[in-house]
Amino acid sequence: MAKLKKIFAIAGVILLIGMYLLTFMSAMFATPNTHSLFLGSLAATIIVPVFLYTYTLIYKVVYKNRENQENKEQKD
């Protein structure tokens, strides 16, 4: 679980940094898409961490149930 959390955390950080850099570069060159990229980065700043947190909660619930079932089977 810890290894998977680290992988998703690193992927989330890379995704956010990439989007921030894209937005920053777009703002420096004043492209027509600057406003859209900024709004996308702003939305992703909220959505990506929430998605990763939700995924880890679901992962914990699913594997906790599997572990409980395995433990019950071993006791029987």
PDB file of N, CA, C and O in Angstrom, chain B, residues numbered from 101:
ATOM      1  N   MET B 101       0.823  -1.193   0.000  1.00  0.00           N
ATOM      2  CA  MET B 101       0.000   0.000   0.000  1.00  0.00           C
ATOM      3  C   MET B 101       0.866   1.256   0.000  1.00  0.00           C
ATOM      4  O   MET B 101       0.572   2.210  -0.719  1.00  0.00           O
ATOM      5  N   ALA B 102       1.921   1.264   0.792  1.00  0.00           N
ATOM      6  CA  ALA B 102       2.776   2.444   0.886  1.00  0.00           C
ATOM      7  C   ALA B 102       3.456   2.727  -0.446  1.00  0.00           C
ATOM      8  O   ALA B 102       3.592   3.883  -0.847  1.00  0.00           O
ATOM      9  N   LYS B 103       3.879   1.678  -1.125  1.00  0.00           N
ATOM     10  CA  LYS B 103       4.546   1.854  -2.418  1.00  0.00           C
ATOM     11  C   LYS B 103       3.571   2.425  -3.442  1.00  0.00           C
ATOM     12  O   LYS B 103       3.941   3.297  -4.229  1.00  0.00           O
ATOM     13  N   LEU B 104       2.341   1.947  -3.440  1.00  0.00           N
ATOM     14  CA  LEU B 104       1.330   2.434  -4.372  1.00  0.00           C
ATOM     15  C   LEU B 104       0.985   3.891  -4.077  1.00  0.00           C
ATOM     16  O   LEU B 104       0.783   4.680  -5.000  1.00  0.00           O
ATOM     17  N   LYS B 105       0.917   4.247  -2.806  1.00  0.00           N
ATOM     18  CA  LYS B 105       0.651   5.636  -2.427  1.00  0.00           C
ATOM     19  C   LYS B 105       1.744   6.555  -2.943  1.00  0.00           C
ATOM     20  O   LYS B 105       1.464   7.636  -3.460  1.00  0.00           O
ATOM     21  N   LYS B 106       2.998   6.120  -2.800  1.00  0.00           N
ATOM     22  CA  LYS B 106       4.114   6.924  -3.270  1.00  0.00           C
ATOM     23  C   LYS B 106       4.054   7.116  -4.776  1.00  0.00           C
ATOM     24  O   LYS B 106       4.311   8.212  -5.275  1.00  0.00           O
ATOM     25  N   ILE B 107       3.720   6.065  -5.497  1.00  0.00           N
ATOM     26  CA  ILE B 107       3.633   6.150  -6.955  1.00  0.00           C
ATOM     27  C   ILE B 107       2.557   7.140  -7.367  1.00  0.00           C
ATOM     28  O   ILE B 107       2.795   7.984  -8.231  1.00  0.00           O
ATOM     29  N   PHE B 108       1.379   7.054  -6.767  1.00  0.00           N
ATOM     30  CA  PHE B 108       0.295   7.974  -7.107  1.00  0.00           C
ATOM     31  C   PHE B 108       0.617   9.402  -6.670  1.00  0.00           C
ATOM     32  O   PHE B 108       0.255  10.350  -7.368  1.00  0.00           O
ATOM     33  N   ALA B 109       1.275   9.573  -5.550  1.00  0.00           N
ATOM     34  CA  ALA B 109       1.654  10.910  -5.099  1.00  0.00           C
ATOM     35  C   ALA B 109       2.645  11.545  -6.068  1.00  0.00           C
ATOM     36  O   ALA B 109       2.516  12.718  -6.417  1.00  0.00           O
ATOM     37  N   ILE B 110       3.624  10.774  -6.498  1.00  0.00           N
ATOM     38  CA  ILE B 110       4.607  11.288  -7.446  1.00  0.00           C
ATOM     39  C   ILE B 110       3.947  11.607  -8.778  1.00  0.00           C
ATOM     40  O   ILE B 110       4.250  12.633  -9.388  1.00  0.00           O
ATOM     41  N   ALA B 111       3.049  10.744  -9.237  1.00  0.00           N
ATOM     42  CA  ALA B 111       2.342  10.998 -10.497  1.00  0.00           C
ATOM     43  C   ALA B 111       1.501  12.264 -10.397  1.00  0.00           C
ATOM     44  O   ALA B 111       1.457  13.052 -11.341  1.00  0.00           O
ATOM     45  N   GLY B 112       0.839  12.466  -9.273  1.00  0.00           N
ATOM     46  CA  GLY B 112       0.034  13.670  -9.068  1.00  0.00           C
ATOM     47  C   GLY B 112       0.886  14.926  -9.055  1.00  0.00           C
ATOM     48  O   GLY B 112       0.507  15.942  -9.637  1.00  0.00           O
ATOM     49  N   VAL B 113       2.032  14.864  -8.397  1.00  0.00           N
ATOM     50  CA  VAL B 113       2.930  16.020  -8.341  1.00  0.00           C
ATOM     51  C   VAL B 113       3.460  16.350  -9.733  1.00  0.00           C
ATOM     52  O   VAL B 113       3.503  17.517 -10.122  1.00  0.00           O
ATOM     53  N   ILE B 114       3.862  15.328 -10.479  1.00  0.00           N
ATOM     54  CA  ILE B 114       4.367  15.548 -11.837  1.00  0.00           C
ATOM     55  C   ILE B 114       3.280  16.146 -12.717  1.00  0.00           C
ATOM     56  O   ILE B 114       3.546  17.060 -13.498  1.00  0.00           O
ATOM     57  N   LEU B 115       2.067  15.642 -12.600  1.00  0.00           N
ATOM     58  CA  LEU B 115       0.953  16.166 -13.389  1.00  0.00           C
ATOM     59  C   LEU B 115       0.691  17.637 -13.066  1.00  0.00           C
ATOM     60  O   LEU B 115       0.542  18.454 -13.974  1.00  0.00           O
ATOM     61  N   LEU B 116       0.636  17.972 -11.793  1.00  0.00           N
ATOM     62  CA  LEU B 116       0.376  19.362 -11.399  1.00  0.00           C
ATOM     63  C   LEU B 116       1.512  20.292 -11.817  1.00  0.00           C
ATOM     64  O   LEU B 116       1.256  21.381 -12.331  1.00  0.00           O
ATOM     65  N   ILE B 117       2.751  19.884 -11.607  1.00  0.00           N
ATOM     66  CA  ILE B 117       3.883  20.723 -11.993  1.00  0.00           C
ATOM     67  C   ILE B 117       3.906  20.933 -13.502  1.00  0.00           C
ATOM     68  O   ILE B 117       4.168  22.037 -13.977  1.00  0.00           O
ATOM     69  N   GLY B 118       3.631  19.875 -14.248  1.00  0.00           N
ATOM     70  CA  GLY B 118       3.588  19.999 -15.707  1.00  0.00           C
ATOM     71  C   GLY B 118       2.532  20.990 -16.164  1.00  0.00           C
ATOM     72  O   GLY B 118       2.774  21.800 -17.059  1.00  0.00           O
ATOM     73  N   MET B 119       1.369  20.924 -15.551  1.00  0.00           N
ATOM     74  CA  MET B 119       0.309  21.854 -15.928  1.00  0.00           C
ATOM     75  C   MET B 119       0.660  23.288 -15.533  1.00  0.00           C
ATOM     76  O   MET B 119       0.360  24.223 -16.274  1.00  0.00           O
ATOM     77  N   TYR B 120       1.295  23.468 -14.368  1.00  0.00           N
ATOM     78  CA  TYR B 120       1.694  24.808 -13.957  1.00  0.00           C
ATOM     79  C   TYR B 120       2.745  25.374 -14.910  1.00  0.00           C
ATOM     80  O   TYR B 120       2.689  26.546 -15.282  1.00  0.00           O
ATOM     81  N   LEU B 121       3.693  24.543 -15.296  1.00  0.00           N
ATOM     82  CA  LEU B 121       4.711  25.006 -16.235  1.00  0.00           C
ATOM     83  C   LEU B 121       4.104  25.363 -17.585  1.00  0.00           C
ATOM     84  O   LEU B 121       4.481  26.367 -18.190  1.00  0.00           O
ATOM     85  N   LEU B 122       3.173  24.554 -18.057  1.00  0.00           N
ATOM     86  CA  LEU B 122       2.497  24.839 -19.324  1.00  0.00           C
ATOM     87  C   LEU B 122       1.734  26.159 -19.244  1.00  0.00           C
ATOM     88  O   LEU B 122       1.774  26.963 -20.176  1.00  0.00           O
ATOM     89  N   THR B 123       1.048  26.377 -18.141  1.00  0.00           N
ATOM     90  CA  THR B 123       0.308  27.619 -17.957  1.00  0.00           C
ATOM     91  C   THR B 123       1.262  28.808 -17.875  1.00  0.00           C
ATOM     92  O   THR B 123       1.007  29.858 -18.464  1.00  0.00           O
ATOM     93  N   PHE B 124       2.344  28.640 -17.154  1.00  0.00           N
ATOM     94  CA  PHE B 124       3.323  29.722 -17.016  1.00  0.00           C
ATOM     95  C   PHE B 124       3.947  30.075 -18.361  1.00  0.00           C
ATOM     96  O   PHE B 124       4.065  31.251 -18.704  1.00  0.00           O
ATOM     97  N   MET B 125       4.342  29.067 -19.113  1.00  0.00           N
ATOM     98  CA  MET B 125       4.932  29.313 -20.435  1.00  0.00           C
ATOM     99  C   MET B 125       3.914  29.973 -21.360  1.00  0.00           C
ATOM    100  O   MET B 125       4.263  30.872 -22.126  1.00  0.00           O
ATOM    101  N   SER B 126       2.684  29.541 -21.295  1.00  0.00           N
ATOM    102  CA  SER B 126       1.636  30.124 -22.114  1.00  0.00           C
ATOM    103  C   SER B 126       1.420  31.589 -21.750  1.00  0.00           C
ATOM    104  O   SER B 126       1.212  32.422 -22.631  1.00  0.00           O
ATOM    105  N   ALA B 127       1.468  31.904 -20.466  1.00  0.00           N
ATOM    106  CA  ALA B 127       1.291  33.290 -20.021  1.00  0.00           C
ATOM    107  C   ALA B 127       2.464  34.153 -20.463  1.00  0.00           C
ATOM    108  O   ALA B 127       2.279  35.321 -20.806  1.00  0.00           O
ATOM    109  N   MET B 128       3.661  33.593 -20.458  1.00  0.00           N
ATOM    110  CA  MET B 128       4.834  34.359 -20.875  1.00  0.00           C
ATOM    111  C   MET B 128       4.762  34.712 -22.360  1.00  0.00           C
ATOM    112  O   MET B 128       5.169  35.802 -22.761  1.00  0.00           O
ATOM    113  N   PHE B 129       4.255  33.806 -23.160  1.00  0.00           N
ATOM    114  CA  PHE B 129       4.183  34.043 -24.598  1.00  0.00           C
ATOM    115  C   PHE B 129       2.833  34.621 -25.021  1.00  0.00           C
ATOM    116  O   PHE B 129       2.612  34.862 -26.208  1.00  0.00           O
ATOM    117  N   ALA B 130       1.939  34.842 -24.078  1.00  0.00           N
ATOM    118  CA  ALA B 130       0.635  35.465 -24.309  1.00  0.00           C
ATOM    119  C   ALA B 130      -0.135  34.794 -25.447  1.00  0.00           C
ATOM    120  O   ALA B 130      -0.533  35.443 -26.414  1.00  0.00           O
ATOM    121  N   THR B 131      -0.330  33.513 -25.314  1.00  0.00           N
ATOM    122  CA  THR B 131      -1.102  32.795 -26.323  1.00  0.00           C
ATOM    123  C   THR B 131      -2.591  32.977 -26.056  1.00  0.00           C
ATOM    124  O   THR B 131      -2.979  33.358 -24.952  1.00  0.00           O
ATOM    125  N   PRO B 132      -3.421  32.711 -27.044  1.00  0.00           N
ATOM    126  CA  PRO B 132      -4.871  32.850 -26.841  1.00  0.00           C
ATOM    127  C   PRO B 132      -5.440  31.847 -25.834  1.00  0.00           C
ATOM    128  O   PRO B 132      -6.527  32.061 -25.297  1.00  0.00           O
ATOM    129  N   ASN B 133      -4.724  30.773 -25.581  1.00  0.00           N
ATOM    130  CA  ASN B 133      -5.215  29.727 -24.674  1.00  0.00           C
ATOM    131  C   ASN B 133      -4.810  29.957 -23.218  1.00  0.00           C
ATOM    132  O   ASN B 133      -5.082  29.105 -22.372  1.00  0.00           O
ATOM    133  N   THR B 134      -4.180  31.065 -22.909  1.00  0.00           N
ATOM    134  CA  THR B 134      -3.674  31.301 -21.555  1.00  0.00           C
ATOM    135  C   THR B 134      -4.779  31.228 -20.512  1.00  0.00           C
ATOM    136  O   THR B 134      -4.599  30.589 -19.476  1.00  0.00           O
ATOM    137  N   HIS B 135      -5.889  31.849 -20.753  1.00  0.00           N
ATOM    138  CA  HIS B 135      -6.986  31.855 -19.782  1.00  0.00           C
ATOM    139  C   HIS B 135      -7.530  30.438 -19.569  1.00  0.00           C
ATOM    140  O   HIS B 135      -7.788  30.036 -18.435  1.00  0.00           O
ATOM    141  N   SER B 136      -7.700  29.696 -20.637  1.00  0.00           N
ATOM    142  CA  SER B 136      -8.205  28.319 -20.525  1.00  0.00           C
ATOM    143  C   SER B 136      -7.226  27.429 -19.778  1.00  0.00           C
ATOM    144  O   SER B 136      -7.632  26.611 -18.952  1.00  0.00           O
ATOM    145  N   LEU B 137      -5.938  27.585 -20.064  1.00  0.00           N
ATOM    146  CA  LEU B 137      -4.935  26.788 -19.363  1.00  0.00           C
ATOM    147  C   LEU B 137      -4.883  27.129 -17.884  1.00  0.00           C
ATOM    148  O   LEU B 137      -4.704  26.245 -17.046  1.00  0.00           O
ATOM    149  N   PHE B 138      -5.039  28.403 -17.559  1.00  0.00           N
ATOM    150  CA  PHE B 138      -5.060  28.800 -16.152  1.00  0.00           C
ATOM    151  C   PHE B 138      -6.246  28.175 -15.430  1.00  0.00           C
ATOM    152  O   PHE B 138      -6.097  27.643 -14.330  1.00  0.00           O
ATOM    153  N   LEU B 139      -7.415  28.239 -16.044  1.00  0.00           N
ATOM    154  CA  LEU B 139      -8.602  27.650 -15.421  1.00  0.00           C
ATOM    155  C   LEU B 139      -8.462  26.133 -15.285  1.00  0.00           C
ATOM    156  O   LEU B 139      -8.898  25.553 -14.291  1.00  0.00           O
ATOM    157  N   GLY B 140      -7.857  25.496 -16.283  1.00  0.00           N
ATOM    158  CA  GLY B 140      -7.620  24.056 -16.202  1.00  0.00           C
ATOM    159  C   GLY B 140      -6.667  23.707 -15.080  1.00  0.00           C
ATOM    160  O   GLY B 140      -6.884  22.735 -14.357  1.00  0.00           O
ATOM    161  N   SER B 141      -5.614  24.491 -14.930  1.00  0.00           N
ATOM    162  CA  SER B 141      -4.658  24.263 -13.841  1.00  0.00           C
ATOM    163  C   SER B 141      -5.302  24.493 -12.487  1.00  0.00           C
ATOM    164  O   SER B 141      -5.047  23.755 -11.535  1.00  0.00           O
ATOM    165  N   LEU B 142      -6.123  25.502 -12.404  1.00  0.00           N
ATOM    166  CA  LEU B 142      -6.823  25.785 -11.152  1.00  0.00           C
ATOM    167  C   LEU B 142      -7.758  24.637 -10.782  1.00  0.00           C
ATOM    168  O   LEU B 142      -7.804  24.214  -9.627  1.00  0.00           O
ATOM    169  N   ALA B 143      -8.493  24.142 -11.756  1.00  0.00           N
ATOM    170  CA  ALA B 143      -9.398  23.021 -11.502  1.00  0.00           C
ATOM    171  C   ALA B 143      -8.613  21.761 -11.127  1.00  0.00           C
ATOM    172  O   ALA B 143      -9.006  21.030 -10.218  1.00  0.00           O
ATOM    173  N   ALA B 144      -7.518  21.513 -11.821  1.00  0.00           N
ATOM    174  CA  ALA B 144      -6.718  20.320 -11.539  1.00  0.00           C
ATOM    175  C   ALA B 144      -6.054  20.397 -10.173  1.00  0.00           C
ATOM    176  O   ALA B 144      -5.811  19.368  -9.542  1.00  0.00           O
ATOM    177  N   THR B 145      -5.761  21.604  -9.712  1.00  0.00           N
ATOM    178  CA  THR B 145      -5.181  21.774  -8.382  1.00  0.00           C
ATOM    179  C   THR B 145      -6.125  21.229  -7.318  1.00  0.00           C
ATOM    180  O   THR B 145      -5.681  20.745  -6.277  1.00  0.00           O
ATOM    181  N   ILE B 146      -7.401  21.306  -7.573  1.00  0.00           N
ATOM    182  CA  ILE B 146      -8.389  20.796  -6.636  1.00  0.00           C
ATOM    183  C   ILE B 146      -8.739  19.344  -6.944  1.00  0.00           C
ATOM    184  O   ILE B 146      -8.818  18.518  -6.035  1.00  0.00           O
ATOM    185  N   ILE B 147      -8.948  19.034  -8.208  1.00  0.00           N
ATOM    186  CA  ILE B 147      -9.453  17.714  -8.609  1.00  0.00           C
ATOM    187  C   ILE B 147      -8.429  16.596  -8.429  1.00  0.00           C
ATOM    188  O   ILE B 147      -8.778  15.522  -7.939  1.00  0.00           O
ATOM    189  N   VAL B 148      -7.173  16.825  -8.813  1.00  0.00           N
ATOM    190  CA  VAL B 148      -6.162  15.756  -8.744  1.00  0.00           C
ATOM    191  C   VAL B 148      -5.942  15.277  -7.309  1.00  0.00           C
ATOM    192  O   VAL B 148      -6.000  14.068  -7.080  1.00  0.00           O
ATOM    193  N   PRO B 149      -5.693  16.148  -6.330  1.00  0.00           N
ATOM    194  CA  PRO B 149      -5.521  15.640  -4.963  1.00  0.00           C
ATOM    195  C   PRO B 149      -6.781  14.951  -4.408  1.00  0.00           C
ATOM    196  O   PRO B 149      -6.682  13.952  -3.696  1.00  0.00           O
ATOM    197  N   VAL B 150      -7.945  15.484  -4.733  1.00  0.00           N
ATOM    198  CA  VAL B 150      -9.183  14.854  -4.265  1.00  0.00           C
ATOM    199  C   VAL B 150      -9.330  13.464  -4.877  1.00  0.00           C
ATOM    200  O   VAL B 150      -9.708  12.516  -4.190  1.00  0.00           O
ATOM    201  N   PHE B 151      -9.032  13.346  -6.167  1.00  0.00           N
ATOM    202  CA  PHE B 151      -9.093  12.046  -6.838  1.00  0.00           C
ATOM    203  C   PHE B 151      -8.119  11.054  -6.210  1.00  0.00           C
ATOM    204  O   PHE B 151      -8.484   9.908  -5.948  1.00  0.00           O
ATOM    205  N   LEU B 152      -6.894  11.483  -5.968  1.00  0.00           N
ATOM    206  CA  LEU B 152      -5.901  10.590  -5.371  1.00  0.00           C
ATOM    207  C   LEU B 152      -6.303  10.170  -3.959  1.00  0.00           C
ATOM    208  O   LEU B 152      -6.128   9.010  -3.586  1.00  0.00           O
ATOM    209  N   TYR B 153      -6.837  11.096  -3.178  1.00  0.00           N
ATOM    210  CA  TYR B 153      -7.285  10.773  -1.826  1.00  0.00           C
ATOM    211  C   TYR B 153      -8.452   9.780  -1.866  1.00  0.00           C
ATOM    212  O   TYR B 153      -8.500   8.830  -1.084  1.00  0.00           O
ATOM    213  N   THR B 154      -9.382  10.016  -2.781  1.00  0.00           N
ATOM    214  CA  THR B 154     -10.525   9.113  -2.925  1.00  0.00           C
ATOM    215  C   THR B 154     -10.066   7.725  -3.344  1.00  0.00           C
ATOM    216  O   THR B 154     -10.567   6.719  -2.842  1.00  0.00           O
ATOM    217  N   TYR B 155      -9.126   7.677  -4.252  1.00  0.00           N
ATOM    218  CA  TYR B 155      -8.608   6.386  -4.708  1.00  0.00           C
ATOM    219  C   TYR B 155      -7.963   5.617  -3.556  1.00  0.00           C
ATOM    220  O   TYR B 155      -8.174   4.411  -3.424  1.00  0.00           O
ATOM    221  N   THR B 156      -7.183   6.299  -2.726  1.00  0.00           N
ATOM    222  CA  THR B 156      -6.547   5.597  -1.614  1.00  0.00           C
ATOM    223  C   THR B 156      -7.577   5.117  -0.590  1.00  0.00           C
ATOM    224  O   THR B 156      -7.410   4.050   0.001  1.00  0.00           O
ATOM    225  N   LEU B 157      -8.641   5.898  -0.376  1.00  0.00           N
ATOM    226  CA  LEU B 157      -9.696   5.443   0.539  1.00  0.00           C
ATOM    227  C   LEU B 157     -10.390   4.187   0.003  1.00  0.00           C
ATOM    228  O   LEU B 157     -10.624   3.231   0.743  1.00  0.00           O
ATOM    229  N   ILE B 158     -10.710   4.204  -1.278  1.00  0.00           N
ATOM    230  CA  ILE B 158     -11.360   3.039  -1.893  1.00  0.00           C
ATOM    231  C   ILE B 158     -10.428   1.835  -1.843  1.00  0.00           C
ATOM    232  O   ILE B 158     -10.865   0.718  -1.565  1.00  0.00           O
ATOM    233  N   TYR B 159      -9.156   2.059  -2.110  1.00  0.00           N
ATOM    234  CA  TYR B 159      -8.169   0.977  -2.071  1.00  0.00           C
ATOM    235  C   TYR B 159      -8.112   0.355  -0.681  1.00  0.00           C
ATOM    236  O   TYR B 159      -8.073  -0.868  -0.543  1.00  0.00           O
ATOM    237  N   LYS B 160      -8.108   1.202   0.348  1.00  0.00           N
ATOM    238  CA  LYS B 160      -8.077   0.693   1.722  1.00  0.00           C
ATOM    239  C   LYS B 160      -9.307  -0.147   2.040  1.00  0.00           C
ATOM    240  O   LYS B 160      -9.192  -1.206   2.656  1.00  0.00           O
ATOM    241  N   VAL B 161     -10.466   0.309   1.630  1.00  0.00           N
ATOM    242  CA  VAL B 161     -11.708  -0.408   1.913  1.00  0.00           C
ATOM    243  C   VAL B 161     -11.716  -1.754   1.191  1.00  0.00           C
ATOM    244  O   VAL B 161     -12.063  -2.775   1.784  1.00  0.00           O
ATOM    245  N   VAL B 162     -11.342  -1.758  -0.061  1.00  0.00           N
ATOM    246  CA  VAL B 162     -11.361  -3.001  -0.849  1.00  0.00           C
ATOM    247  C   VAL B 162     -10.385  -4.018  -0.283  1.00  0.00           C
ATOM    248  O   VAL B 162     -10.744  -5.178  -0.080  1.00  0.00           O
ATOM    249  N   TYR B 163      -9.155  -3.594  -0.026  1.00  0.00           N
ATOM    250  CA  TYR B 163      -8.167  -4.544   0.458  1.00  0.00           C
ATOM    251  C   TYR B 163      -8.358  -4.899   1.918  1.00  0.00           C
ATOM    252  O   TYR B 163      -7.922  -5.969   2.344  1.00  0.00           O
ATOM    253  N   LYS B 164      -8.988  -4.048   2.694  1.00  0.00           N
ATOM    254  CA  LYS B 164      -9.309  -4.394   4.073  1.00  0.00           C
ATOM    255  C   LYS B 164     -10.338  -5.526   4.080  1.00  0.00           C
ATOM    256  O   LYS B 164     -10.226  -6.465   4.868  1.00  0.00           O
ATOM    257  N   ASN B 165     -11.332  -5.433   3.207  1.00  0.00           N
ATOM    258  CA  ASN B 165     -12.333  -6.496   3.105  1.00  0.00           C
ATOM    259  C   ASN B 165     -11.695  -7.806   2.649  1.00  0.00           C
ATOM    260  O   ASN B 165     -12.044  -8.873   3.154  1.00  0.00           O
ATOM    261  N   ARG B 166     -10.770  -7.734   1.706  1.00  0.00           N
ATOM    262  CA  ARG B 166     -10.087  -8.948   1.238  1.00  0.00           C
ATOM    263  C   ARG B 166      -9.261  -9.572   2.348  1.00  0.00           C
ATOM    264  O   ARG B 166      -9.262 -10.791   2.519  1.00  0.00           O
ATOM    265  N   GLU B 167      -8.553  -8.737   3.106  1.00  0.00           N
ATOM    266  CA  GLU B 167      -7.748  -9.259   4.205  1.00  0.00           C
ATOM    267  C   GLU B 167      -8.634  -9.895   5.268  1.00  0.00           C
ATOM    268  O   GLU B 167      -8.283 -10.939   5.818  1.00  0.00           O
ATOM    269  N   ASN B 168      -9.776  -9.282   5.565  1.00  0.00           N
ATOM    270  CA  ASN B 168     -10.693  -9.839   6.553  1.00  0.00           C
ATOM    271  C   ASN B 168     -11.218 -11.201   6.091  1.00  0.00           C
ATOM    272  O   ASN B 168     -11.325 -12.133   6.889  1.00  0.00           O
ATOM    273  N   GLN B 169     -11.543 -11.312   4.803  1.00  0.00           N
ATOM    274  CA  GLN B 169     -12.023 -12.584   4.270  1.00  0.00           C
ATOM    275  C   GLN B 169     -10.935 -13.644   4.317  1.00  0.00           C
ATOM    276  O   GLN B 169     -11.214 -14.796   4.650  1.00  0.00           O
ATOM    277  N   GLU B 170      -9.691 -13.274   3.988  1.00  0.00           N
ATOM    278  CA  GLU B 170      -8.594 -14.219   4.043  1.00  0.00           C
ATOM    279  C   GLU B 170      -8.347 -14.687   5.471  1.00  0.00           C
ATOM    280  O   GLU B 170      -8.094 -15.869   5.706  1.00  0.00           O
ATOM    281  N   ASN B 171      -8.419 -13.763   6.425  1.00  0.00           N
ATOM    282  CA  ASN B 171      -8.202 -14.120   7.827  1.00  0.00           C
ATOM    283  C   ASN B 171      -9.302 -15.060   8.317  1.00  0.00           C
ATOM    284  O   ASN B 171      -9.014 -15.998   9.060  1.00  0.00           O
ATOM    285  N   LYS B 172     -10.552 -14.832   7.920  1.00  0.00           N
ATOM    286  CA  LYS B 172     -11.644 -15.712   8.305  1.00  0.00           C
ATOM    287  C   LYS B 172     -11.466 -17.102   7.720  1.00  0.00           C
ATOM    288  O   LYS B 172     -11.725 -18.103   8.389  1.00  0.00           O
ATOM    289  N   GLU B 173     -11.022 -17.162   6.467  1.00  0.00           N
ATOM    290  CA  GLU B 173     -10.821 -18.455   5.818  1.00  0.00           C
ATOM    291  C   GLU B 173      -9.699 -19.230   6.481  1.00  0.00           C
ATOM    292  O   GLU B 173      -9.786 -20.451   6.608  1.00  0.00           O
ATOM    293  N   GLN B 174      -8.640 -18.541   6.911  1.00  0.00           N
ATOM    294  CA  GLN B 174      -7.544 -19.210   7.567  1.00  0.00           C
ATOM    295  C   GLN B 174      -7.923 -19.734   8.942  1.00  0.00           C
ATOM    296  O   GLN B 174      -7.408 -20.767   9.369  1.00  0.00           O
ATOM    297  N   LYS B 175      -8.821 -19.037   9.648  1.00  0.00           N
ATOM    298  CA  LYS B 175      -9.269 -19.483  10.964  1.00  0.00           C
ATOM    299  C   LYS B 175     -10.155 -20.708  10.867  1.00  0.00           C
ATOM    300  O   LYS B 175     -10.169 -21.546  11.769  1.00  0.00           O
ATOM    301  N   ASP B 176     -10.905 -20.812   9.760  1.00  0.00           N
ATOM    302  CA  ASP B 176     -11.809 -21.960   9.598  1.00  0.00           C
ATOM    303  C   ASP B 176     -11.037 -23.147   9.197  1.00  0.00           C
ATOM    304  O   ASP B 176     -11.609 -24.220   9.008  1.00  0.00           O
TER     305      ASP B 176
END
